[in-house]
Each structure stands twice: as C-alpha cells, then as structure tokens.
Amino acid sequence: LRIFPLVYLYLLVFFVLHQGLGGASWMQLTHLSNWYVQGLGDWGPESPSNLTWSLSIEEQYYLVWPFVVFHLRDNKLKGACWAMIVGALLVRFSFLAPEAPAIGIYVSTLGRIDTFALGALVALSLRAGSLSKTTPVILFGLGALTTAVMIAWQHTFVFSSMAPGALVLFLSALAVTYACALAALVRHSQTPLVRKVFENPLLVKLGKHSYAMYLFHVEVIFGLKWLFEKGPLGFFSQSPAALAVLAFWLLAFTLTLGLSVALWHLLEKRFLSLKKHFAYA
C-alpha cells in the first residue's frame, strides 16, 4: 500500500513519456531491474528509470524476509542476519574478479543485503531489550569517521567515481554507520534535543513526501534540463553560471515537492488509509 501504487504510477508515466512497453520494461515491472543492470554491466543510457534498481532490491527482500522471520526464532534469526552481513561483503569482493561486472558491487541484491540485515538486528535488539544507549553511539562515531576517511582517500563521495575495491569496503562502513545512527536515535528518542530536531514539522513533512520525491525527482530534473537548454527557460544560459545553477535546483526542489504533495492527496493517502484493515503481526 505504501510502495506499489506510486511506483506503478511512476512506471506508467515513464513508459508513456520515454519508451513505451519494451526493452527492460518487464524487469522494472517485476522489480528485477537491478539484475538487468548487473547483467548489462553498466547503467545503460541515462534515464529516469535507473533509480528503480534500489526499489527492486527492496521488493525482493520483502518477498523473502517474512518467510525467514516466520520460520526462525530470534536467536537463529540473529545468526541469519550476521551470515547475511558477512555474505554480502564476500559477494561484493567476488565482483572484483577480472571478468565480473564491477557494477554488481553496487546493485547486486546479495551484495547489498547487509543493509537490511543490520536494520533487522537493530529491530531484534530493540525487541529483546538488549539495545544499549552507548554502544550504537560509539559505533556510529567510528563508522562516520571511517566513512569520512574513505571519502577523503578516494577524493569523492560519488560511488561511481570510487575504485571498486574501496567501494566494497565503503558500502559496509556506510551500512554500519546508518544502522548505528538508527539504533542511537531509537534509544535516545525521548532526549529533548533529538525530539526537537526529528519532530520538526518541516522534517516530518519532507519525510511524509520523501518517497514520491525520490521516485519523481529525476523525471523533474530531466524536464527542467529540456526547459533550460531548449525550452522557454533558455534565457538562463545568458545569466551568470551560479545564478543559473541556483535557479535550476530551486525549481527542481520546488516542483518535486509540489508534485509529491499533490500525489499524496490524490493517491498515496487514499491507499495508506487501507492499512487500518491489516493488523501488524
């Protein structure tokens, strides 16, 4: 109810505006586009549909993980999570082989499953009452420091610009950093400063619309590029570069947010209201 209605609307818009049904369409419709990219060996032509690879991994996880949770008790479930974390790192290392597609480091389901496993460990620790207040903060600091050092080492935070070997380790550091940040925020959720920041109405509103913003922001950027290069906003090309860039990104953010708010009222909240008919396990 959260993911499917909006993603299929997005794919419909994409197919109508760009390619029709054909090519890799069925891979996107069945949430297998990350495997398509991995098989292709690169991203292919620049396209708004490139972002569906991460949703594909997410949906594959949602398809399998409930059955794992159903059949394993918590102690064995934790063991499965650790196996996934170690296994993902090994899978990413396997893509360093000479004939392997290096892009698999980034888009392989098995190579990115550690992110979900770390989140599951946070949830299991919280449920067991064993999530401490200090350990996640310390590990978050170490993870953030490691991430910063690796960014400085590679002179970039853009994944595609990193050396494959560095990217293998960087993704682990990033996953640990975010998982520990999540754990720390959960354990310190009642701290006045944390509540003041994360209950800020602007952040809450952006969070509510973040999924639609994620899906449609590239489409908006593609449209604005045309308007700036060939359309009625071409006059910005005569402006100072800094002004043109500022105008572009302000318009991109405003249009993306406006579209997302409209989609919330027209579509999202209507489907989300159906959640009341389904109890959480």
C-alpha positions as CSV (number, residue, x, y, z in Angstrom):
1,L,0.0,0.0,0.0
2,R,3.0,2.3,0.5
3,I,5.2,1.3,-2.4
4,F,3.2,-0.4,-5.2
5,P,0.6,2.3,-6.1
6,L,3.1,5.1,-6.5
7,V,5.9,3.0,-8.2
8,Y,3.5,1.6,-10.8
9,L,2.1,5.1,-11.5
10,Y,5.7,6.3,-11.9
11,L,6.5,3.4,-14.3
12,L,3.3,4.2,-16.3
13,V,4.4,7.9,-16.6
14,F,7.9,6.8,-17.6
15,F,6.8,4.3,-20.3
16,V,4.4,6.9,-21.8
17,L,7.0,9.7,-21.8
18,H,10.1,7.8,-22.8
19,Q,10.0,4.3,-24.2
20,G,6.6,2.6,-24.3
21,L,6.5,-1.0,-23.2
22,G,9.6,-2.8,-24.4
23,G,13.2,-3.4,-23.7
24,A,13.7,-3.8,-20.0
25,S,10.2,-2.8,-19.1
26,W,9.2,-6.2,-17.8
27,M,12.3,-6.2,-15.5
28,Q,11.1,-2.9,-14.0
29,L,7.5,-4.1,-13.7
30,T,8.6,-7.3,-11.8
31,H,11.2,-5.5,-9.7
32,L,14.2,-7.2,-11.2
33,S,15.8,-4.1,-12.8
34,N,18.9,-4.4,-10.6
35,W,19.6,-7.8,-12.1
36,Y,19.1,-6.2,-15.6
37,V,21.7,-3.5,-14.8
38,Q,24.1,-6.2,-13.4
39,G,23.7,-8.3,-16.5
40,L,24.2,-5.3,-18.7
41,G,27.4,-4.4,-16.9
42,D,26.6,-0.7,-16.7
43,W,23.7,1.7,-16.3
44,G,23.0,2.0,-20.0
45,P,21.6,5.3,-21.4
46,E,21.0,8.0,-18.8
47,S,17.3,7.5,-17.8
48,P,14.9,8.4,-15.1
49,S,14.2,4.7,-14.7
50,N,17.7,4.0,-13.4
51,L,16.6,4.6,-9.9
52,T,14.3,1.6,-9.8
53,W,17.2,-0.7,-9.1
54,S,17.1,0.0,-5.4
55,L,13.4,-0.5,-5.2
56,S,13.9,-3.9,-6.9
57,I,16.3,-5.0,-4.1
58,E,13.8,-3.7,-1.5
59,E,10.9,-5.7,-3.0
60,Q,13.0,-8.9,-3.4
61,Y,13.8,-8.5,0.3
62,Y,10.2,-8.0,1.3
63,L,9.2,-11.1,-0.7
64,V,11.6,-13.4,1.1
65,W,12.3,-12.0,4.6
66,P,8.8,-12.5,6.1
67,F,9.2,-16.3,5.5
68,V,12.6,-16.3,7.1
69,V,11.2,-14.4,10.2
70,F,8.2,-16.8,10.4
71,H,10.4,-19.9,10.4
72,L,13.3,-18.8,12.7
73,R,13.3,-17.9,16.4
74,D,15.0,-14.7,17.4
75,N,18.4,-16.3,18.3
76,K,18.6,-18.1,14.9
77,L,17.3,-15.0,13.2
78,K,20.2,-13.0,14.6
79,G,22.6,-15.7,13.3
80,A,21.0,-15.4,9.8
81,C,21.5,-11.6,9.9
82,W,25.2,-12.0,10.7
83,A,25.5,-14.5,7.9
84,M,23.9,-12.1,5.5
85,I,26.2,-9.3,6.6
86,V,29.4,-11.4,6.1
87,G,28.0,-13.0,3.0
88,A,27.2,-9.6,1.4
89,L,30.7,-8.4,1.9
90,L,32.1,-11.6,0.3
91,V,29.7,-11.2,-2.7
92,R,30.9,-7.7,-3.2
93,F,34.5,-8.9,-3.1
94,S,33.6,-11.5,-5.7
95,F,32.8,-8.7,-8.2
96,L,36.5,-7.7,-8.1
97,A,37.3,-10.7,-10.2
98,P,38.6,-9.8,-13.7
99,E,35.6,-11.0,-15.7
100,A,32.9,-9.9,-13.2
101,P,30.8,-6.8,-13.8
102,A,32.1,-4.2,-11.3
103,I,28.6,-2.6,-11.1
104,G,27.4,-5.7,-9.3
105,I,29.2,-4.3,-6.2
106,Y,26.6,-1.6,-6.1
107,V,23.4,-3.2,-7.5
108,S,23.6,-6.9,-6.6
109,T,20.8,-8.0,-4.2
110,L,23.1,-10.4,-2.5
111,G,25.8,-7.8,-2.3
112,R,23.6,-5.2,-0.6
113,I,21.6,-7.4,1.7
114,D,23.8,-6.4,4.7
115,T,21.9,-3.1,4.8
116,F,18.7,-4.9,5.5
117,A,20.3,-7.4,7.9
118,L,21.8,-4.6,10.0
119,G,18.3,-3.0,10.2
120,A,16.8,-6.3,11.3
121,L,19.5,-6.6,14.0
122,V,18.5,-3.2,15.4
123,A,14.9,-4.3,15.5
124,L,15.7,-7.7,17.1
125,S,17.9,-6.0,19.7
126,L,15.2,-3.5,20.5
127,R,12.5,-6.2,20.8
128,A,14.8,-8.2,23.2
129,G,15.6,-5.1,25.3
130,S,19.3,-5.5,24.7
131,L,19.9,-2.4,22.7
132,S,22.2,-0.3,24.8
133,K,22.4,3.5,24.8
134,T,26.1,3.9,24.5
135,T,27.3,1.2,22.0
136,P,25.3,2.5,19.0
137,V,26.6,6.0,19.6
138,I,30.2,4.8,19.8
139,L,29.9,2.6,16.7
140,F,28.1,5.4,14.8
141,G,31.1,7.7,15.6
142,L,33.6,5.1,14.4
143,G,31.5,4.3,11.3
144,A,31.1,8.0,10.4
145,L,34.9,8.5,10.9
146,T,35.7,5.5,8.7
147,T,33.3,6.8,6.1
148,A,34.9,10.2,6.1
149,V,38.4,8.8,5.9
150,M,37.4,6.7,2.9
151,I,35.8,9.7,1.2
152,A,39.0,11.7,1.7
153,W,41.1,8.7,0.5
154,Q,39.0,8.4,-2.7
155,H,38.6,12.2,-3.1
156,T,34.9,11.7,-3.8
157,F,31.6,10.6,-2.2
158,V,30.2,9.7,-5.6
159,F,30.0,5.9,-5.7
160,S,30.6,5.6,-9.4
161,S,33.9,7.5,-9.0
162,M,35.3,5.2,-6.4
163,A,37.8,2.4,-7.1
164,P,35.9,-0.9,-6.9
165,G,37.9,-2.2,-4.0
166,A,37.3,0.9,-2.0
167,L,33.6,0.8,-2.8
168,V,33.3,-2.8,-1.4
169,L,34.5,-1.5,2.0
170,F,32.8,1.8,1.8
171,L,29.4,0.3,1.4
172,S,30.0,-1.8,4.6
173,A,31.1,1.3,6.5
174,L,28.1,3.3,5.3
175,A,25.6,0.5,6.2
176,V,27.1,0.2,9.7
177,T,27.0,4.0,10.2
178,Y,23.3,4.3,9.2
179,A,22.3,1.3,11.3
180,C,24.0,2.6,14.3
181,A,22.5,6.1,13.7
182,L,19.1,4.5,13.6
183,A,19.8,2.5,16.8
184,A,21.1,5.5,18.6
185,L,18.1,7.6,17.6
186,V,15.7,4.9,18.8
187,R,17.4,4.6,22.2
188,H,17.6,8.4,22.6
189,S,14.3,9.2,21.1
190,Q,13.0,10.9,24.2
191,T,16.0,13.2,24.6
192,P,14.8,16.8,24.3
193,L,17.3,17.8,21.5
194,V,16.6,14.6,19.5
195,R,12.8,15.2,19.8
196,K,13.2,18.9,18.9
197,V,15.2,18.0,15.7
198,F,13.3,15.0,14.4
199,E,9.8,16.2,15.3
200,N,10.4,19.4,13.5
201,P,7.3,20.0,11.3
202,L,9.4,20.6,8.1
203,L,11.4,17.3,8.5
204,V,8.2,15.5,9.3
205,K,6.5,16.9,6.2
206,L,9.5,16.1,4.0
207,G,9.6,12.6,5.4
208,K,5.9,12.1,4.5
209,H,6.5,13.1,0.9
210,S,10.1,11.6,0.6
211,Y,9.0,8.5,-1.3
212,A,7.2,10.4,-4.0
213,M,10.1,12.9,-4.2
214,Y,12.6,10.0,-4.6
215,L,10.6,8.5,-7.4
216,F,9.8,11.6,-9.4
217,H,12.8,13.9,-8.8
218,V,14.8,12.6,-11.8
219,E,11.8,13.0,-14.1
220,V,11.5,16.6,-12.9
221,I,15.2,17.2,-13.5
222,F,15.1,15.7,-17.0
223,G,12.1,18.0,-17.8
224,L,13.9,21.1,-16.4
225,K,17.1,20.3,-18.4
226,W,15.0,20.5,-21.5
227,L,13.4,23.7,-20.4
228,F,16.7,25.3,-19.6
229,E,18.5,24.0,-22.7
230,K,15.8,24.2,-25.4
231,G,12.6,25.5,-23.9
232,P,11.3,28.8,-22.5
233,L,13.9,28.9,-19.6
234,G,16.8,29.1,-22.1
235,F,17.4,32.7,-21.2
236,F,19.2,31.4,-18.0
237,S,22.0,30.4,-20.3
238,Q,22.8,34.1,-20.7
239,S,22.9,34.5,-16.9
240,P,25.9,34.0,-14.6
241,A,26.5,30.3,-14.1
242,A,26.0,30.5,-10.4
243,L,22.5,32.1,-10.9
244,A,21.5,29.5,-13.5
245,V,22.6,26.6,-11.2
246,L,20.8,28.1,-8.2
247,A,17.6,28.7,-10.2
248,F,17.7,25.2,-11.6
249,W,18.0,23.4,-8.3
250,L,15.5,25.7,-6.5
251,L,13.0,25.0,-9.3
252,A,13.8,21.3,-9.2
253,F,13.2,21.1,-5.5
254,T,10.0,23.2,-5.5
255,L,8.5,21.3,-8.4
256,T,9.4,17.9,-7.0
257,L,7.9,18.8,-3.6
258,G,4.8,20.3,-5.2
259,L,4.2,17.2,-7.3
260,S,4.8,15.0,-4.3
261,V,2.2,16.9,-2.2
262,A,-0.3,16.6,-5.0
263,L,0.3,12.9,-5.3
264,W,-0.1,12.5,-1.6
265,H,-3.6,13.9,-1.6
266,L,-4.6,12.3,-4.9
267,L,-3.2,8.8,-4.4
268,E,-0.9,8.0,-1.5
269,K,-3.1,8.8,1.5
270,R,-6.1,7.0,-0.1
271,F,-4.1,3.8,-0.3
272,L,-2.4,4.2,3.0
273,S,-5.8,4.6,4.7
274,L,-6.5,1.0,3.8
275,K,-3.8,-0.1,6.3
276,K,-6.4,0.0,9.0
277,H,-7.8,-3.2,7.6
278,F,-4.5,-5.1,8.2
279,A,-3.1,-5.9,11.6
280,Y,0.7,-6.0,12.2
281,A,2.0,-9.4,13.4
